[in-house]
């Protein structure tokens, strides 16, 4: 690291994966919790994250939601240094680039590839800051470290570990098949200096009898020179804040015995769908993610969540007939509608967007008398307030400013820091506040109102969402402690715990 003696810095470990969704983010969260339980102040770090799920730090900086959750697992405050570069896809070939918590603008894949070299020293400085402030840092890679077409411009995987002098482990997903070839092939494709950094493998998401692995682990070490530190079983119904929409395909099926049917519109650029996690923990709620008018059916509650491409996602709803089906569900069948952030903007009469979509004025769904004006600067803030007689809290991340139309007689739906925010028109409500359902008192009051309106019973889930989230962190930490050679892992990390 430039300007610092390596032996004066906190040690660390990089967690790489054979592919996306191998379990890197979950393993980092579990390691952070395990270290915290042993009195070690650990910080998560991911140099570059590509995700539509994000959060706002107390200082008003935007970072990936996964790193925010990992900081919670570690019992420390999330900071922008934990995720200095965040990419939020706005199309198949472009993304909004956020550096040190602030948006720079949209770049094509080619433009960003040319820009990346400028970020290398910046992400190293963020890592350096964490290594000066914490006892250890748990680094997370992205995708695979063996993407040989991107190796020269890597700013998130083993090139960072090599420069920082940090060892690494590689995680493989056995549930998808081919884990031995994936692990051995990953190491084989690495340049020698980075190959030497890989000190262990972890096999993740194993189902069945471990004896079925036979001599596979011994043969894997013989071929690759890397020992396997453990085999972690599949942790079914694990709910830790997801990084991106890959997790939507793994959502549990709706509860057959639930009373309230909740349909969430699964936009192509659905963002911050972690807003719905507290609903997934309610046994009396059946949450469905729908992508067609036929799937929508006649739900009790329709949720339009956040969107990184509000105008495009609204057009997608219309092209698939979902917009018309939702209007029918509201007007003819009495469904309740909640829009959050981008979904709130869609519910209004018009959207004026010369920033993201650059399509100018676009007609909204017309269910709320509000208008949205996109502005270049982004609102980033943690907020607290009240709604349904309960305390609420969360965070705001948006370019679009929502204002009530001059003739609107609609009431504010909630109040933030004493100011009106969000709108309510009978069964249709909207707010720009992400995370609002994490308030147990509010969530139970809101769902009780929906159930009463729809004439169906609702029994609130006992306990708190915060406690359930903490239990999930502990569940992963317990699995690591039980199924991984923790002593060897900590020795690789260079920590005493």
RODO-2510 file (C-alpha; in nm, 4 decimals, decimal comma):
residues 497
     n   res          X          Y          Z
     1     x     0,0000     0,0000     0,0000
     2     x     0,1465     0,3385    -0,0943
     3     x     0,3081     0,5349     0,1866
     4     x     0,2459     0,2764     0,4605
     5     x     0,4343    -0,0195     0,5985
     6     x     0,2254    -0,3301     0,5385
     7     x     0,3075    -0,4781     0,8823
     8     x     0,1586    -0,1700     1,0526
     9     x    -0,1821    -0,2267     0,8969
    10     x    -0,4633    -0,4540     1,0096
    11     x    -0,4632    -0,7964     0,8411
    12     x    -0,7370    -0,9064     0,6073
    13     x    -0,8832    -1,1781     0,3909
    14     x    -1,0350    -1,1623     0,0436
    15     x    -1,3336    -1,3871    -0,0272
    16     x    -1,3553    -1,4653    -0,3994
    17     x    -1,6032    -1,6893    -0,5776
    18     x    -1,6024    -1,9150    -0,8786
    19     x    -1,8991    -1,7143    -1,0128
    20     x    -2,1670    -1,4686    -0,9136
    21     x    -2,4068    -1,6003    -0,6475
    22     x    -2,1551    -1,8532    -0,5143
    23     x    -2,2176    -1,7126    -0,1682
    24     x    -1,9443    -1,4523    -0,1256
    25     x    -2,1643    -1,1827     0,0273
    26     x    -2,3248    -1,4262     0,2706
    27     x    -1,9897    -1,5734     0,3739
    28     x    -1,8447    -1,2257     0,4337
    29     x    -2,1465    -1,1356     0,6493
    30     x    -2,1062    -1,4579     0,8454
    31     x    -1,7342    -1,4018     0,8956
    32     x    -1,7972    -1,0459     1,0131
    33     x    -2,0491    -1,1738     1,2680
    34     x    -1,8192    -1,4564     1,3806
    35     x    -1,5316    -1,2138     1,4330
    36     x    -1,7567    -0,9692     1,6183
    37     x    -1,8705    -1,2461     1,8536
    38     x    -1,5034    -1,3077     1,9352
    39     x    -1,4306    -0,9441     2,0099
    40     x    -1,2622    -0,8566     1,6785
    41     x    -1,3661    -0,5283     1,5114
    42     x    -1,4037    -0,6291     1,1474
    43     x    -1,4931    -0,4139     0,8480
    44     x    -1,6394    -0,5436     0,5211
    45     x    -1,4992    -0,4080     0,1945
    46     x    -1,5972    -0,4421    -0,1687
    47     x    -1,4046    -0,2116    -0,3987
    48     x    -1,6594    -0,2196    -0,6801
    49     x    -2,0135    -0,3438    -0,6526
    50     x    -2,2676    -0,3795    -0,9325
    51     x    -2,6089    -0,3819    -0,7709
    52     x    -2,9493    -0,2148    -0,7779
    53     x    -2,9885    -0,2669    -0,4038
    54     x    -2,8179     0,0149    -0,2175
    55     x    -2,8345     0,1979     0,1139
    56     x    -2,7392     0,5346     0,2586
    57     x    -2,4812     0,5744     0,5339
    58     x    -2,5277     0,8074     0,8292
    59     x    -2,2974     1,0528     0,6491
    60     x    -2,5307     1,0595     0,3449
    61     x    -2,3272     0,8412     0,1058
    62     x    -2,4698     0,5663    -0,1146
    63     x    -2,3161     0,2185    -0,0924
    64     x    -2,4176    -0,1332    -0,1863
    65     x    -2,6877    -0,2840     0,0328
    66     x    -2,4771    -0,5978     0,0865
    67     x    -2,1916    -0,4000     0,2422
    68     x    -2,4400    -0,2097     0,4592
    69     x    -2,5749    -0,5440     0,5861
    70     x    -2,2239    -0,6838     0,6377
    71     x    -2,1428    -0,3819     0,8552
    72     x    -2,4564    -0,4598     1,0575
    73     x    -2,3339    -0,8180     1,0950
    74     x    -1,9996    -0,6847     1,2200
    75     x    -2,1750    -0,4532     1,4655
    76     x    -2,0097    -0,1421     1,3184
    77     x    -2,1395     0,1666     1,1403
    78     x    -2,1401     0,1418     0,7620
    79     x    -1,9131     0,3921     0,5845
    80     x    -1,8543     0,4823     0,2226
    81     x    -1,5013     0,3371     0,2428
    82     x    -1,6594    -0,0086     0,2611
    83     x    -1,7838     0,0262    -0,0983
    84     x    -1,6114     0,3145    -0,2771
    85     x    -1,7427     0,2276    -0,6264
    86     x    -2,1029     0,1286    -0,6980
    87     x    -2,2482     0,0575    -1,0426
    88     x    -2,6259     0,0673    -1,0841
    89     x    -2,7326    -0,0756    -1,4231
    90     x    -2,9681     0,1436    -1,6240
    91     x    -2,9701    -0,0780    -1,9356
    92     x    -2,7972    -0,3896    -2,0665
    93     x    -2,4954    -0,1803    -2,1710
    94     x    -2,4868     0,1157    -1,9300
    95     x    -2,4868     0,1973    -1,5611
    96     x    -2,4894     0,4916    -1,3254
    97     x    -2,1397     0,5186    -1,1771
    98     x    -2,1255     0,6149    -0,8105
    99     x    -1,7819     0,6967    -0,6676
   100     x    -1,7306     0,7552    -0,2960
   101     x    -2,1045     0,7672    -0,2436
   102     x    -2,1865     1,0282    -0,5074
   103     x    -2,3134     0,9754    -0,8656
   104     x    -2,0775     1,0733    -1,1490
   105     x    -2,3303     1,0031    -1,4236
   106     x    -2,4147     0,7223    -1,6614
   107     x    -2,1449     0,5399    -1,8584
   108     x    -2,1538     0,2689    -2,1209
   109     x    -1,9620    -0,0498    -2,0487
   110     x    -1,6867     0,0631    -2,2852
   111     x    -1,6660     0,4087    -2,1279
   112     x    -1,6424     0,2639    -1,7794
   113     x    -1,3780     0,0136    -1,8869
   114     x    -1,1633     0,3064    -2,0038
   115     x    -1,2331     0,4960    -1,6813
   116     x    -1,1547     0,2105    -1,4386
   117     x    -0,7757     0,2628    -1,4220
   118     x    -0,8410     0,6016    -1,2591
   119     x    -1,0196     0,4253    -0,9749
   120     x    -0,7498     0,1751    -0,8795
   121     x    -0,5592     0,3987    -0,6377
   122     x    -0,8852     0,5396    -0,5009
   123     x    -1,0168     0,1981    -0,3947
   124     x    -0,6773     0,1118    -0,2458
   125     x    -0,6951     0,4284    -0,0352
   126     x    -1,0401     0,3264     0,0906
   127     x    -0,9039    -0,0141     0,1881
   128     x    -0,6086     0,1535     0,3554
   129     x    -0,8450     0,3701     0,5598
   130     x    -1,0304     0,0643     0,6878
   131     x    -0,7072    -0,1201     0,7708
   132     x    -0,6026     0,1780     0,9820
   133     x    -0,9344     0,1918     1,1705
   134     x    -1,0303    -0,1742     1,2290
   135     x    -0,8732    -0,4934     1,3634
   136     x    -0,9241    -0,6739     1,0334
   137     x    -1,0927    -0,6267     0,6964
   138     x    -1,2916    -0,8927     0,5107
   139     x    -1,2733    -0,8133     0,1395
   140     x    -1,5283    -0,9411    -0,1097
   141     x    -1,4501    -1,0032    -0,4736
   142     x    -1,6960    -0,9780    -0,7613
   143     x    -1,8009    -1,2482    -1,0042
   144     x    -1,4901    -1,4584    -1,0588
   145     x    -1,1241    -1,3562    -1,0168
   146     x    -1,0426    -1,5593    -1,3269
   147     x    -1,2139    -1,3345    -1,5823
   148     x    -0,8988    -1,3244    -1,7937
   149     x    -1,0473    -1,0747    -2,0399
   150     x    -1,0791    -0,8187    -1,7568
   151     x    -0,7681    -0,9035    -1,5540
   152     x    -0,5565    -0,6050    -1,6654
   153     x    -0,8154    -0,3541    -1,5444
   154     x    -0,9351    -0,5427    -1,2358
   155     x    -1,0169    -0,3151    -0,9422
   156     x    -1,2166    -0,5554    -0,7255
   157     x    -1,0620    -0,9026    -0,7197
   158     x    -0,7143    -1,0454    -0,6655
   159     x    -0,5267    -0,7536    -0,8180
   160     x    -0,6432    -0,5573    -0,5112
   161     x    -0,5414    -0,8404    -0,2777
   162     x    -0,2019    -0,8656    -0,4463
   163     x    -0,1336    -0,4945    -0,4087
   164     x    -0,2526    -0,4967    -0,0465
   165     x    -0,0653    -0,8142     0,0465
   166     x    -0,3853    -0,9887     0,1595
   167     x    -0,4461    -1,3669     0,1288
   168     x    -0,7628    -1,5074    -0,0261
   169     x    -1,0032    -1,7979    -0,0261
   170     x    -1,2319    -1,9059    -0,3109
   171     x    -1,5937    -2,0129    -0,2575
   172     x    -1,7695    -2,2560    -0,4910
   173     x    -2,1414    -2,3363    -0,5204
   174     x    -2,1789    -2,7156    -0,5274
   175     x    -2,5573    -2,6967    -0,5691
   176     x    -2,5099    -2,5763    -0,9280
   177     x    -2,2812    -2,8675    -1,0149
   178     x    -1,9242    -2,8683    -1,1448
   179     x    -1,7751    -2,7263    -0,8259
   180     x    -1,4454    -2,9189    -0,8451
   181     x    -1,3713    -2,8045    -1,1994
   182     x    -1,4795    -2,4492    -1,1103
   183     x    -1,2477    -2,4272    -0,8111
   184     x    -0,9485    -2,5920    -0,9785
   185     x    -1,0049    -2,4020    -1,3028
   186     x    -1,0261    -2,0681    -1,1245
   187     x    -0,6855    -2,1190    -0,9638
   188     x    -0,5327    -2,2575    -1,2836
   189     x    -0,6224    -1,9452    -1,4803
   190     x    -0,4671    -1,7038    -1,2317
   191     x    -0,1216    -1,5530    -1,2806
   192     x     0,1369    -1,7051    -1,0475
   193     x     0,1487    -1,4153    -0,7999
   194     x    -0,2278    -1,4201    -0,7517
   195     x    -0,2436    -1,7998    -0,7449
   196     x    -0,0094    -1,7941    -0,4463
   197     x    -0,2567    -1,5706    -0,2588
   198     x    -0,5300    -1,8380    -0,2667
   199     x    -0,4861    -2,0260     0,0591
   200     x    -0,8058    -2,2238     0,0783
   201     x    -1,1331    -2,3329    -0,0791
   202     x    -1,4794    -2,3347     0,0784
   203     x    -1,7526    -2,5432    -0,0802
   204     x    -2,0929    -2,3836    -0,0273
   205     x    -2,4605    -2,4884    -0,0482
   206     x    -2,4034    -2,8626    -0,0018
   207     x    -2,7054    -3,0911     0,0265
   208     x    -2,7017    -3,4499     0,1453
   209     x    -2,4398    -3,6792     0,2964
   210     x    -2,0843    -3,5329     0,3124
   211     x    -1,9366    -3,8816     0,2695
   212     x    -2,0585    -3,8678    -0,0912
   213     x    -1,7723    -3,6272    -0,1586
   214     x    -1,5420    -3,9275    -0,1206
   215     x    -1,1822    -3,8475    -0,2096
   216     x    -1,2924    -3,5423    -0,4037
   217     x    -1,1444    -3,2912    -0,1603
   218     x    -0,8101    -3,4746    -0,1465
   219     x    -0,7973    -3,4996    -0,5260
   220     x    -0,8905    -3,1312    -0,5580
   221     x    -0,5953    -3,0327    -0,3399
   222     x    -0,3655    -3,2640    -0,5380
   223     x    -0,4677    -3,0984    -0,8651
   224     x    -0,4720    -2,7387    -0,7425
   225     x    -0,2367    -2,7296    -0,4448
   226     x    -0,5122    -2,5608    -0,2404
   227     x    -0,6750    -2,7273     0,0632
   228     x    -1,0486    -2,7213     0,1231
   229     x    -1,1199    -2,5547     0,4577
   230     x    -1,4787    -2,6670     0,4855
   231     x    -1,8087    -2,7658     0,3286
   232     x    -2,1021    -2,5458     0,4306
   233     x    -2,4490    -2,6989     0,3975
   234     x    -2,7344    -2,5347     0,2138
   235     x    -2,9035    -2,2894     0,4487
   236     x    -3,2622    -2,2926     0,3268
   237     x    -3,4825    -1,9838     0,3719
   238     x    -3,1839    -1,7686     0,4562
   239     x    -3,2770    -1,3997     0,4418
   240     x    -2,9744    -1,1714     0,4313
   241     x    -2,9949    -0,8510     0,2276
   242     x    -2,9384    -0,9512    -0,1326
   243     x    -2,6938    -0,7764    -0,3641
   244     x    -2,8901    -0,7995    -0,6880
   245     x    -3,1872    -0,9466    -0,8695
   246     x    -3,0311    -1,2954    -0,8976
   247     x    -3,1782    -1,3477    -0,5513
   248     x    -3,5332    -1,2968    -0,6832
   249     x    -3,5168    -1,6360    -0,8549
   250     x    -3,4474    -1,7952    -0,5162
   251     x    -3,7327    -1,6328    -0,3251
   252     x    -3,9421    -1,8840    -0,1281
   253     x    -4,2820    -1,9678    -0,2775
   254     x    -4,5811    -1,7745    -0,1392
   255     x    -4,7284    -1,9189     0,1786
   256     x    -5,0326    -2,1300     0,0891
   257     x    -5,2036    -2,0686     0,4250
   258     x    -5,1476    -1,6891     0,4340
   259     x    -5,4470    -1,4554     0,4395
   260     x    -5,3076    -1,1428     0,2673
   261     x    -5,2001    -1,1737    -0,0949
   262     x    -4,9254    -0,9227    -0,1869
   263     x    -4,8193    -0,8839    -0,5503
   264     x    -4,4862    -0,7080    -0,6087
   265     x    -4,4289    -0,5895    -0,9660
   266     x    -4,0904    -0,7325    -1,0665
   267     x    -3,9637    -0,4535    -1,2935
   268     x    -3,6556    -0,5301    -1,5051
   269     x    -3,4704    -0,2604    -1,3075
   270     x    -3,6356    -0,3236    -0,9710
   271     x    -3,4118    -0,1692    -0,7058
   272     x    -3,4001    -0,1951    -0,3298
   273     x    -3,6363    -0,4910    -0,3276
   274     x    -3,4885    -0,5592     0,0173
   275     x    -3,7659    -0,3186     0,1244
   276     x    -3,9906    -0,6257     0,1067
   277     x    -3,7789    -0,8479     0,3330
   278     x    -3,9831    -0,7624     0,6447
   279     x    -4,2999    -0,8788     0,4642
   280     x    -4,1344    -1,2105     0,3774
   281     x    -4,0959    -1,2719     0,7500
   282     x    -4,4713    -1,2383     0,8117
   283     x    -4,6358    -1,5822     0,8115
   284     x    -4,9797    -1,4336     0,7368
   285     x    -4,8511    -1,2634     0,4187
   286     x    -4,8060    -1,4317     0,0802
   287     x    -4,5574    -1,2269    -0,1259
   288     x    -4,5493    -1,2883    -0,5014
   289     x    -4,3161    -1,1268    -0,7567
   290     x    -4,5140    -1,0910    -1,0800
   291     x    -4,4004    -1,0219    -1,4365
   292     x    -4,7246    -1,0466    -1,6352
   293     x    -5,0869    -0,9352    -1,6251
   294     x    -5,1977    -1,2970    -1,5887
   295     x    -4,9751    -1,3461    -1,2835
   296     x    -5,1124    -1,0355    -1,1146
   297     x    -5,4570    -1,1822    -1,0526
   298     x    -5,6622    -1,0137    -0,7793
   299     x    -5,4197    -0,9364    -0,4947
   300     x    -5,5074    -0,7558    -0,1742
   301     x    -5,2002    -0,5324    -0,1997
   302     x    -4,9983    -0,4306    -0,5058
   303     x    -4,6484    -0,2979    -0,4400
   304     x    -4,4593    -0,0907    -0,6956
   305     x    -4,1073    -0,0789    -0,5551
   306     x    -3,7979     0,1189    -0,6411
   307     x    -3,6614     0,1442    -0,9937
   308     x    -3,3292     0,2560    -1,1364
   309     x    -3,5024     0,3216    -1,4694
   310     x    -3,8437     0,4557    -1,3738
   311     x    -3,9622     0,5587    -1,7204
   312     x    -3,8390     0,2358    -1,8851
   313     x    -3,9954     0,0175    -1,6158
   314     x    -4,3258     0,2043    -1,6487
   315     x    -4,3176     0,1440    -2,0259
   316     x    -4,2431    -0,2254    -1,9565
   317     x    -4,5504    -0,2436    -1,7303
   318     x    -4,7648    -0,0975    -2,0044
   319     x    -4,6228    -0,3199    -2,2790
   320     x    -4,7028    -0,6321    -2,0763
   321     x    -5,0524    -0,5219    -1,9832
   322     x    -4,9571    -0,5066    -1,6147
   323     x    -5,0458    -0,1384    -1,5862
   324     x    -5,3994    -0,1974    -1,7140
   325     x    -5,4378    -0,5070    -1,4953
   326     x    -5,3250    -0,3107    -1,1899
   327     x    -5,5711    -0,0302    -1,2639
   328     x    -5,8496    -0,2891    -1,2999
   329     x    -5,7475    -0,4531    -0,9705
   330     x    -5,7733    -0,1145    -0,7980
   331     x    -6,0861     0,0251    -0,9627
   332     x    -6,2940    -0,2916    -0,9921
   333     x    -6,1647    -0,5253    -0,7222
   334     x    -6,0560    -0,2819    -0,4492
   335     x    -5,6888    -0,3689    -0,4311
   336     x    -5,4671    -0,1467    -0,2165
   337     x    -5,1592     0,0000    -0,3883
   338     x    -4,8316     0,1145    -0,2367
   339     x    -4,5599     0,2819    -0,4420
   340     x    -4,2089     0,3256    -0,3003
   341     x    -3,9665     0,5735    -0,4591
   342     x    -3,9733     0,4915    -0,8323
   343     x    -4,3066     0,3141    -0,7841
   344     x    -4,4424     0,6272    -0,6134
   345     x    -4,3336     0,8343    -0,9124
   346     x    -4,5152     0,5963    -1,1501
   347     x    -4,8415     0,6394    -0,9578
   348     x    -4,8526     1,0137    -1,0342
   349     x    -4,9920     1,2048    -1,3277
   350     x    -4,6602     1,2819    -1,4993
   351     x    -4,2849     1,2257    -1,4873
   352     x    -4,0478     1,4865    -1,6299
   353     x    -3,7163     1,3096    -1,6897
   354     x    -3,4282     1,4695    -1,8775
   355     x    -3,1730     1,3023    -1,6472
   356     x    -3,2042     0,9208    -1,6553
   357     x    -3,4224     0,8253    -1,9526
   358     x    -3,3968     1,1705    -2,1191
   359     x    -3,7502     1,1192    -2,2515
   360     x    -3,8889     1,4463    -2,1203
   361     x    -4,2493     1,4386    -2,0025
   362     x    -4,4084     1,0930    -1,9656
   363     x    -4,7617     1,0221    -1,8493
   364     x    -4,7903     0,8337    -1,5178
   365     x    -5,0590     0,5917    -1,4044
   366     x    -5,2702     0,8766    -1,2680
   367     x    -5,3595     0,7124    -0,9360
   368     x    -5,2129     0,9978    -0,7313
   369     x    -5,2239     1,3717    -0,8037
   370     x    -4,8473     1,4187    -0,7923
   371     x    -4,5856     1,5149    -1,0492
   372     x    -4,2212     1,4086    -1,0579
   373     x    -3,9361     1,6272    -1,1784
   374     x    -3,5949     1,4618    -1,2188
   375     x    -3,2943     1,6705    -1,1165
   376     x    -2,9226     1,6127    -1,1675
   377     x    -2,8301     1,5963    -0,8010
   378     x    -2,9375     1,2939    -0,6003
   379     x    -3,1189     1,3015    -0,2671
   380     x    -2,9271     1,0773    -0,0239
   381     x    -3,0391     1,0814     0,3373
   382     x    -3,1433     0,8729     0,6346
   383     x    -3,4827     0,9904     0,7641
   384     x    -3,7184     0,9307     1,0556
   385     x    -4,0874     1,0107     1,0903
   386     x    -4,4393     0,8846     1,1612
   387     x    -4,7180     0,7106     0,9715
   388     x    -5,0257     0,5122     1,0768
   389     x    -4,9589     0,6403     1,4289
   390     x    -4,6226     0,4608     1,4410
   391     x    -4,2577     0,5623     1,4230
   392     x    -4,0938     0,4942     1,0860
   393     x    -3,7372     0,5220     0,9628
   394     x    -3,5438     0,4516     0,6467
   395     x    -3,3490     0,6246     0,3733
   396     x    -3,4052     0,8174     0,0519
   397     x    -3,2190     0,7605    -0,2760
   398     x    -3,3655     0,9428    -0,5734
   399     x    -3,3158     1,1943    -0,8526
   400     x    -3,6902     1,2439    -0,8956
   401     x    -3,8609     1,5027    -0,6765
   402     x    -4,2304     1,4309    -0,6218
   403     x    -4,4616     1,7282    -0,5699
   404     x    -4,8397     1,7337    -0,5236
   405     x    -5,0333     1,8885    -0,8101
   406     x    -5,1734     2,2347    -0,7296
   407     x    -5,5311     2,1038    -0,7305
   408     x    -5,4548     1,7987    -0,5206
   409     x    -5,6725     1,7401    -0,2166
   410     x    -5,4827     1,4282    -0,1151
   411     x    -5,3418     1,3931     0,2343
   412     x    -4,9780     1,3282     0,3276
   413     x    -4,9297     0,9586     0,3968
   414     x    -4,6423     1,0015     0,6385
   415     x    -4,4359     1,2734     0,8009
   416     x    -4,0564     1,2860     0,7959
   417     x    -3,8754     1,5054     1,0450
   418     x    -4,2013     1,6941     1,0952
   419     x    -4,2600     1,7586     0,7245
   420     x    -4,5300     1,5966     0,5050
   421     x    -4,4003     1,3272     0,2678
   422     x    -4,5796     1,0776     0,0504
   423     x    -4,9436     1,0958    -0,0550
   424     x    -5,2605     0,8963     0,0056
   425     x    -5,5712     0,8799    -0,2114
   426     x    -5,8028     0,6254    -0,0530
   427     x    -5,6494     0,2846    -0,1237
   428     x    -5,3490     0,4271    -0,3144
   429     x    -5,0387     0,5401    -0,1237
   430     x    -4,6877     0,6469    -0,2152
   431     x    -4,3639     0,7391    -0,0413
   432     x    -3,9996     0,7994    -0,1279
   433     x    -3,8839     0,6317     0,1952
   434     x    -3,7018     0,3009     0,1523
   435     x    -3,6951     0,0580     0,4444
   436     x    -4,0249     0,1780     0,5872
   437     x    -4,1425    -0,1782     0,6678
   438     x    -3,8529    -0,2372     0,9070
   439     x    -4,0567    -0,0577     1,1738
   440     x    -4,2515    -0,3418     1,3354
   441     x    -4,5192    -0,1096     1,4764
   442     x    -4,5778     0,0581     1,1401
   443     x    -4,5690    -0,2653     0,9395
   444     x    -4,8258    -0,4304     1,1643
   445     x    -5,0523    -0,1226     1,1634
   446     x    -5,0339    -0,0854     0,7851
   447     x    -5,1028    -0,4536     0,7155
   448     x    -5,3890    -0,4515     0,9667
   449     x    -5,5450    -0,1586     0,7776
   450     x    -5,5065    -0,3407     0,4448
   451     x    -5,6584    -0,6576     0,5925
   452     x    -5,9512    -0,4639     0,7406
   453     x    -6,0129    -0,2901     0,4070
   454     x    -6,0061    -0,6244     0,2258
   455     x    -6,2185    -0,8014     0,4876
   456     x    -5,9672    -1,0705     0,5742
   457     x    -5,7909    -1,1647     0,8989
   458     x    -5,4302    -1,0749     0,9756
   459     x    -5,2168    -1,1854     1,2688
   460     x    -4,8895    -0,9921     1,3135
   461     x    -4,5733    -1,2002     1,3311
   462     x    -4,4418    -1,2111     1,6902
   463     x    -4,0972    -1,0754     1,7590
   464     x    -3,9126    -0,8020     1,5709
   465     x    -3,7698    -0,7897     1,2222
   466     x    -3,4407    -0,6579     1,3625
   467     x    -3,4108    -0,9656     1,5850
   468     x    -3,4877    -1,1950     1,2918
   469     x    -3,2159    -1,0261     1,0850
   470     x    -2,9660    -1,0663     1,3692
   471     x    -3,0600    -1,4333     1,3946
   472     x    -2,9817    -1,4785     1,0242
   473     x    -2,6324    -1,3347     1,0723
   474     x    -2,5804    -1,5700     1,3657
   475     x    -2,7093    -1,8627     1,1617
   476     x    -2,4401    -1,8095     0,8975
   477     x    -2,1722    -1,7547     1,1629
   478     x    -2,2783    -2,0787     1,3338
   479     x    -2,2547    -2,2675     1,0035
   480     x    -1,9025    -2,1363     0,9441
   481     x    -1,7971    -2,2234     1,2986
   482     x    -1,9395    -2,5765     1,2649
   483     x    -1,8369    -2,6700     0,9117
   484     x    -1,5170    -2,4732     0,8406
   485     x    -1,1726    -2,5131     0,9959
   486     x    -1,1954    -2,1760     1,1688
   487     x    -0,8553    -2,2056     1,3329
   488     x    -0,6898    -2,2515     0,9927
   489     x    -0,9022    -1,9720     0,8444
   490     x    -0,8057    -1,7244     1,1164
   491     x    -0,4424    -1,8256     1,0814
   492     x    -0,4625    -1,7437     0,7099
   493     x    -0,6217    -1,4095     0,7986
   494     x    -0,3580    -1,3313     1,0555
   495     x    -0,6030    -1,2668     1,3394
   496     x    -0,6242    -1,4150     1,6876
   497     x    -0,9844    -1,4889     1,7706
***
